[in-house]
Amino acid sequence: VALTGCTSLIRLCMEANRLTSLDLNPVAANLRDLRAAVQVSAGLDFVPLTASLAQLWHYCVRDQPVTRLIPHSRLPVIEQHWAWNTGQTTSDAPTSALLNSYISDGNHYDQTSVDRILTGLATVTTGGGYLTLSGSAAPSATGATAATTLRGRGWTVTTT
């Protein structure tokens, strides 16, 4: 799929096909909704971004191997981050204060990543939401404290 020249694309739904690589750089300024889940290929690889996805609010790449998830630092206004069963074992910390749904079941994140996600959300968000990291390592005391903070703000938090 060549997105070069697409200057007004705001929603991209590429689910359940043979997509193996996706370069979102041409649409980084305008894309708001990305649905690239359940590929019937061996997995999905994102070309590294040179700019943030400045308007992307929904990100869904679930139920498939993903070689490179888009870093949270490139998702400044993301509200829904759905990346479960992607084969990831590590994650960076969320940076969007708008996050209200973070589903990442079945990725088997290590404890450091679980703590990063929990403390990242507790640091940047103020409202309630839904977070699930089922299948990952248990959080450390630091991550557990962040989970308690999130629950106090109205988040539903599932960590193991």
C-alpha positions as CSV (number, residue, x, y, z in Angstrom):
1,V,0.0,0.0,0.0
2,A,1.5,3.3,-1.1
3,L,0.2,6.3,0.9
4,T,2.4,8.8,-0.7
5,G,0.4,11.8,-1.9
6,C,-2.5,11.1,0.5
7,T,-2.9,14.5,2.1
8,S,-6.4,14.2,3.5
9,L,-6.7,10.6,4.7
10,I,-8.2,10.6,8.2
11,R,-9.3,6.9,8.7
12,L,-7.4,3.9,7.6
13,C,-9.0,0.5,8.0
14,M,-6.8,-2.4,6.8
15,E,-8.0,-5.3,8.8
16,A,-7.8,-9.0,8.0
17,N,-5.7,-8.8,4.9
18,R,-2.1,-9.7,3.9
19,L,-0.5,-6.4,4.9
20,T,3.1,-6.9,6.2
21,S,4.5,-3.4,6.3
22,L,2.9,0.0,6.7
23,D,4.5,3.4,6.3
24,L,2.3,6.1,7.9
25,N,4.8,8.9,7.3
26,P,2.9,10.3,4.3
27,V,-0.4,10.6,6.4
28,A,1.1,11.5,9.8
29,A,-0.3,15.0,9.8
30,N,-3.9,14.0,9.2
31,L,-4.6,10.4,10.2
32,R,-7.0,10.2,13.1
33,D,-8.1,6.5,13.2
34,L,-5.9,3.5,12.4
35,R,-7.4,0.0,12.3
36,A,-4.8,-2.5,11.1
37,A,-5.7,-5.6,13.1
38,V,-5.9,-9.3,12.5
39,Q,-3.6,-9.5,9.5
40,V,-3.6,-12.9,7.7
41,S,0.1,-12.4,7.0
42,A,3.0,-13.4,9.2
43,G,2.7,-10.1,11.0
44,L,2.9,-6.4,10.6
45,D,5.9,-4.1,10.7
46,F,5.6,-0.3,11.0
47,V,8.2,1.8,9.1
48,P,9.7,4.1,11.7
49,L,8.0,7.5,11.9
50,T,9.8,10.7,11.2
51,A,7.0,12.8,12.8
52,S,4.3,12.3,15.3
53,L,0.8,11.1,14.4
54,A,-0.5,14.5,15.5
55,Q,-4.2,13.7,15.3
56,L,-4.4,10.0,15.8
57,W,-6.9,9.2,18.6
58,H,-7.6,5.5,17.9
59,Y,-4.8,2.9,17.3
60,C,-5.8,-0.8,16.9
61,V,-3.2,-3.4,15.8
62,R,-4.5,-6.4,17.9
63,D,-4.3,-10.1,17.3
64,Q,-1.3,-10.4,15.1
65,P,2.5,-10.3,15.5
66,V,3.8,-6.7,15.3
67,T,7.5,-6.2,14.7
68,R,7.5,-2.5,15.8
69,L,4.7,-0.9,17.6
70,I,4.5,2.9,17.2
71,P,6.2,4.5,20.2
72,H,4.0,6.4,22.6
73,S,6.0,9.5,22.1
74,R,4.7,9.5,18.5
75,L,1.1,9.3,19.7
76,P,0.6,12.7,21.5
77,V,-3.3,12.7,21.5
78,I,-4.1,9.0,21.5
79,E,-7.3,8.1,23.4
80,Q,-7.6,4.4,22.6
81,H,-4.5,2.3,22.4
82,W,-5.5,-1.3,21.5
83,A,-2.5,-3.5,20.9
84,W,-3.3,-6.9,22.4
85,N,-1.8,-10.3,21.4
86,T,0.9,-8.6,19.3
87,G,3.9,-10.6,20.7
88,Q,5.4,-7.6,22.4
89,T,7.4,-8.2,25.6
90,T,8.5,-4.6,26.2
91,S,6.8,-1.2,26.0
92,D,7.6,2.5,26.5
93,A,5.5,4.7,28.8
94,P,2.3,6.3,27.5
95,T,2.6,10.1,27.0
96,S,-0.9,11.2,26.0
97,A,-3.0,12.8,28.7
98,L,-6.1,11.9,26.7
99,L,-5.8,8.1,27.0
100,N,-8.9,6.5,28.3
101,S,-8.6,3.0,27.0
102,Y,-5.4,0.9,27.0
103,I,-5.9,-2.7,26.1
104,S,-2.7,-4.8,25.9
105,D,-3.7,-8.3,26.9
106,G,-1.5,-11.3,26.0
107,N,1.7,-9.4,25.3
108,H,3.7,-10.9,28.2
109,Y,5.3,-7.6,29.1
110,D,8.2,-7.8,31.5
111,Q,7.8,-6.1,34.9
112,T,9.7,-3.0,33.8
113,S,7.3,-2.4,30.9
114,V,4.2,-3.0,33.2
115,D,5.6,-0.4,35.6
116,R,6.3,2.0,32.7
117,I,2.8,1.8,31.4
118,L,1.2,2.1,34.9
119,T,3.4,5.0,36.1
120,G,3.1,6.7,32.7
121,L,-0.6,6.6,32.8
122,A,-0.7,7.7,36.4
123,T,1.6,10.6,35.5
124,V,-0.1,12.0,32.4
125,T,-3.8,11.2,32.9
126,T,-6.3,12.8,35.3
127,G,-9.6,11.2,34.3
128,G,-10.9,7.6,34.4
129,G,-10.5,4.9,31.9
130,Y,-9.9,1.2,31.2
131,L,-6.5,-0.5,31.4
132,T,-5.7,-4.2,31.0
133,L,-2.4,-5.9,30.8
134,S,-3.5,-9.5,31.4
135,G,-0.8,-12.1,30.7
136,S,2.1,-9.8,31.7
137,A,4.4,-9.8,34.7
138,A,3.1,-8.5,38.0
139,P,3.9,-4.9,38.7
140,S,6.6,-4.0,41.3
141,A,5.6,-1.9,44.3
142,T,6.1,1.2,42.2
143,G,3.7,-0.1,39.5
144,A,1.2,-1.2,42.1
145,T,1.2,2.3,43.7
146,A,0.5,3.7,40.2
147,A,-2.3,1.3,39.7
148,T,-3.9,2.4,43.0
149,T,-3.6,6.0,41.9
150,L,-5.3,5.2,38.6
151,R,-8.1,3.3,40.4
152,G,-8.6,6.3,42.7
153,R,-9.2,8.4,39.5
154,G,-11.8,5.9,38.2
155,W,-9.7,3.6,36.1
156,T,-10.5,-0.1,35.9
157,V,-7.1,-1.7,36.1
158,T,-6.2,-5.4,35.4
159,T,-2.5,-6.2,35.5
160,T,-2.1,-10.0,35.6
